[in-house]
Amino acid sequence: MTETSATVLVLHGAKDLRVEKRNVPAPSGSDIQVAVQATGLCGSDLHYYSHGRNGDFVVREPMCLGHESAGTITAIGPNVTTHKVGDRVAMEVGLSCRKCALCQQGRYNICPSMQFRSSAKVFPHLDGTLMERTNHPAEMCHALPANVTDAGGALVEPLAVCLHAIRRSRPPTKEQVEIARSTGEATAALVFGAGAIGLLLASALAASENFTSIVVADIDASRLEIAASLGLGLKTSLIPRGDPANPPPAKDAPHSEQTAWALANAQNVAATLTAAAGTEGDLTVPGFNRVYDCTGVPSCVQAGIYASQPGGVLVQIGMGNPIQTLPVGAAALREVDIIGTFRYDGHAYPAAIALLASGKMQTTEEKVVTHRVKLEDGARAFALAGKGVDEAGKPVVKVIIEGPGEATKASL
């Protein structure tokens, strides 16, 4: 196979997204070539598109975005024995050194030498996967079962984030759940945020059967309606945007006054969320065993600490404010662990694919993937993903950019 021409969606700067043509060489060594059929847009993509940067990582040269991708193999390198043309795969796009101590422990997600496609952290930048065809290491391409759709393949990456967070949280075992029942207690989980990550996370928690009660909290009622419609027995709680009777201090008020108000407000929100967990028979729920914050919003993290049971765990998934004021004393006195997560380790992708193949996530996939847009109309996809609702007023959760499927099939 010789090089081929491919359509590529390239970011040149903030709000400057262009459809271009590039030549893609034949795969060499242990690489395979993938015709990308589906790519989900995530928060980092939107930051790059909207601002030309994601935190400290600034776009300094034209860069292709996208990293939640699945597709069909169109060619294989001479050293590849694990895949064949026509196989469908989900691409894992974090490329670590595979040699350091962390990589050897399976924690390659925090490898100091990590290069992540679609991230401007390294220069020259490593292009993402919003392109018609791309070459990628075979060992980082995971086979998709026939009953996992292309859109489902694009959800493998964000679902892997969720499963990594759940694993890091050390959820109660089924035996511990039964012991809790016998002592008149319940095992409850709280998920802050009903976006794509929050909905996938809550669905994965429900599938695990490690909790007797799962509450999803958000400030957006329409997203909570999606959570309630998944048919998984999830409970929902609308977080009030503010209490008119107790408005926050003025922005120029002393920091101590602002902090005191924020923490008091967090305790009130925590009480509301704890009440939302309700009861199951005679099992009272004094708080949550595990809290998963998918927002990064300080008020949610603060409320999550107060809403945790003694000995509970709060897992920080959302990348929000880099510096936060937290009630650490309240966490320490009740031994509430605060755990950080970053992407996913070596266990997550196979586990995510297995969960999708089980059929337990089918309704979630249908509800989370709210919009599908062709690659050539990528600018509209990014515009949609940056909004809460589309032109018709329908909530926007996950936007999938689709490749030219029929044309690709014809070329195999």
N, C-alpha and C positions, 0 to 999 in steps of 0.2 A: 504494500500500500504506500502511495506517495502522500504528500501533504494535501490537505483539502481546505477549501474556503468555508468559513463559518461566520454566522452573524453573532456579534458581541455587543452587549450593553455596557457602555463605558462612561464612568463619571469623570468629568473634567474639572469640576468644581461644584460649589453649592448650587443646587437646582439646575445644573448643566449636565444633563444625561443625554448621550448620543448613541444612536444605533450605527455600528460600524461593521466592516468586514475585515477579518484577519485570516491569515493562513495558519492552519493547525498542522504541525508536522506529524508524520506517522509515529506511533508510540515506539519507544526504544527500551532496551533493558527489561526491567520488571514493571513497566508502566502499561496501562491499558487506555484505550480511547473510549470515551463515553459520550453518547448523544444524550444531552441533558433534556429530560422530559418534564421535570417539575422542580421548581425552586421556590421555597417559601421566603418571604421577606420578614426580617426581624428588626428589633429596635436598633441594633448597631448599624444596619443598612440605612435606616431612616435618618439616623444622626449624621452619617456621612453625606447622604443626599441633601438634607436640609441645611447643614452647617459647614460641610466640607471637612468635618472632623468628627471624631468620636472620643470625647474626653481629651486626653493629651495627644492622641494620634491624629495628625493632620495630613490630609491628602496633598502630596507634593508633586504628584505626576498623575496622568490619567490612569484610572484603576477600575477594573471590573469588580462589581460587588457580588453578593450572593454566596451562601455557604450551606443552606438547607436543601440539598439537592439529591435527586435520584434520576436514573436514566438507564439506557440500554447500551451494552458494549458493542462497538462497531469494529474494533480492531484490538489486537493484543501484541505486546512486545515479545521479542524472541525468547525471553527467559520466563515467561508467564506459563504456569502449568495449572493454576487454581481456577481460572476463568476461561470462558470461551465466548466467541462472538454470538450475540443474541441473548446472553444472560442479562438479567435486570439487577441493578445494584443501587445501594445507597452509599454516597460518598462521604467519608469522614475526612474533613479537610484540615485538621490540625496535624502538622508535620513536625514531630519532635526528633531529638537526636537519637533516641532509642539506646543510648549508651550510659547516661548518667545514672546515679543512684535512684532518683525518683522514677525514671523510666523503667529501671529494672524492677522497681516495686509495683509497677503497673499504674503509677500516678503520672503518666506522661503529660496530662493536662497542665501541670505546673512545672514542666521542664523549662529551665532557664533559656534554652535555645529554641523554644517553640516558635514555629512559623505557621501562621494561620491564614489560609486563603481568604481574601477580602478584608484583611486588616492592614491598616497603614502603619502598624507598629514598626515594621522593618522597611528599610529602603535599600534598593528599589523595592516597591511594593509587590506583594504576591497576589496576582489576580484571583478573583473569586470565580464562581461557576455560572454566572448569568451569561452564558454563551451557548451557542448551538451544539458545539462539540468541545471537549477538553480532554487532555491527557492527565492521568492521575495514577499514583502508585497502586498496584493491584492489591497489596496487603491492606490498604486503607479503603477498599471497596467491598462492601458487605452484601452478599447475595440476598435478594428479596424473594420470598415465596410467591407463588402465583396468585394467592388470594390477598396479597398486599398491593394496593393500587399505587400508581405513580405519585399521586398526592399523598398517600400514606407513607411512601418512601421519603417524601420531602419532610414529613413530620417526625421521622426517626431522629433527626438531630435535636429538635426541641424536646422531644420525649426523652431522649437520652439525658438531657440536662435535668429533667424531673426525676428520673430514676436514680441518677447520681445523688441528687439532693436527698431523696428518700433513704437511700442506702447510708449516706453520711449521717442521717438523723437517728440511726439505730431504732427503727420503729418497734413497738412491742410485738412479741411473737403471738401466734394464735393461742398458745398455752397461757401466756400472760394475760391475754384478753379474757380467757375463761376464768382465771384466778380473780381478775378484777370484778367480773360479774358475780362471782361467789361471795365477794366481800361488799357487795352493794355499790360498786363504783363502775364507771364507764371509761373506756379509752376513746378519747376524742382528739380530732385533728382540726386545725384552723388554717385556712389558705387565704392569704391576703392577695387580692387581685384576680379578676375574672377575665383576664386576657387569654391569649393562646397558652402561655405557660401555666397560668393558674388553672385553666380548664383541663389541660392535659394532666397536670399534677393531681388535681382532685380525682380525675378519672382513674389514674394509676393507683391512688390510695384506695379507692373503692374496690378496684380489682384485687388488691392485695389482701383484703379482708382482715387487716390488722387493726381496724378501728370500728367501734360501734357507732360513732357519730362523726360526720365530716361537715364542717361549716365553711362555706365560701363567702368572703366579705368583699364588698366593692362599693364605690360611690356611684356607680352607673347601674341603674335598675334594669336596663335592657340587657346588659351582660349577665346579670344575675338570673334573668329569665332564661337565658341560654343554659346556665348551669343547672337550673331546676328542671329543664326540659330533657336532660340527658338520660333520665330514667334510671339513675344510679342511687337514688335515695339521698342525694346531697341536700343539706339545709343551706339556706342563704340568709345573709344579713346585710341590709343596706346601711353603709356608714354615712352618717349625716355630714353634710358639707360644712356645717357650722351651727352653733346654737345662738340664735338672736338674743337670748337672755344672758348669754355669757360670751360676748365677742372677744377676740384676741386683743392683747395690748397693741398700742400704736407701734409702728416699726421703729420709732426712735425711743421707745421705752427702754429702761435699763435691761440688760441681758438677763439678770436674775429674775426680773418680773416676767419676761417672756418665757424663760425656762419653767418657772413655777406654773404658769398657765398651761404650757404645753404638756407637762407631766400630769397635771390634774385632769386635763382633757383626755389624755391617754388612758387614765384610770377609768374615766366614765365610759369611753369607747370599749375598753376591755370588759367592763361589767355588762354592757349591752351585748357584746359578742358571746360572752359566757352564757347569758340567758338564752341566746339564740340556739345554743346547743341543745337546750331543753332536757327532757328526760326520756328514758326508755323504760317503761314499766315503773319500777320503784328505784331505778338507778339514777342518782343525781350526778350532775357533771359540774364540779366546782371550778373547773378550768380545763385547759387543754394539755394533753400529754406532749403533743408536738405542734409547733406553729411554723408555717412555711410562708415567708414573706417574698412575694413575687413582684413587689413594687419598688423597693428601695426608698420609699417615702418615709422620712423620719417619724411621722406620727404613727404610721403603721408598725414600725419596728418597736417604738416605745410601747404602744398598746399591746403588742405581741408579748413583750416581757411580762407585763402586768397580767395578761390573760393566761399565762402558762401556769400549770400546776407545779407544786414543789417537785424538784427533780426532773422537770420538763426540759425540752430542747427547742430552741428557736433557730431555724435555718434561714440564713440570708442568701436569697437567690437573685433578687432584683438588684440591678446596678444603678442605684440612685445617687443621693448626695454622698460624696466621698468622705465628708466629715459630719458626724452626727452627735447630738446630745442624747445620751441613753441613761436610763435609770439603772446603772450598773449595781448599785447597792441593793435594789429590789431583786436583781438577778442573783447576786451573790448570797443573800440571806436565805434564798429558797433553792440554791444550787441549780439555777436554770442555766443550762449550757447554751452559749451563743456560737453557732458554727457557720463558717463561711464556705461557700462552694464556688467553683469556677469551672464552667463547662462540664466535662465528664471524663471518667477514666476508662480503662480498658474493658470494664465489665458492661458498660452502659449500652453500647450500640447493639450487641447481640441480644441483650435483654429487651431493648426497645422493639427490635424486629420481632422477637418471639411474642411479645405482648400484643403487637398489632396483628400478627398472624393468628392469635388465639380467638379473634373475633370480639373480644371484650371492649375494643375501642372503636368499633364501627360507627356507632351513633355519635361518639365524640368527634371522630374525623369529619363526619357529615356536618356537624354543627360548628366546628372550629374553622374549617375551610369555607369561608363565606364568599370569597371572590376568586375568580380565575381569569387571568389576562394573558394574552399572547406576548411573546418576547419582544416583537416589533413595537408593541404598545406599552413598553416598559414605563414610560413617564407617567402614564395614567395609573399604573399599578402602584408606583411610589406615592402619587398624589392620594390614591385611595387609602393606602396603608397609614398615611399620616392623619387620617380623619377618623372620628368616632363613628360616623355614619356615611353611607354613600348618597348618591344623588336622589335616590328614592326613599331615603330615611332608614334603610336597613343597616343594622350594626355591622361594622367592619371588625373582624377578629383577625383572621389570617388570610393574607393575599398570596395566592400561588401564581407564579409566572410559568406558563407552559411553553414547551418547545414545540417544534413542527413535527408532531408525532407521525402522521401518515407519510410525510416525506422521508423521515428517518427509516421507517419500516421498509419502505420501498428500496432503500439503499443497502439493506442488510443482505 
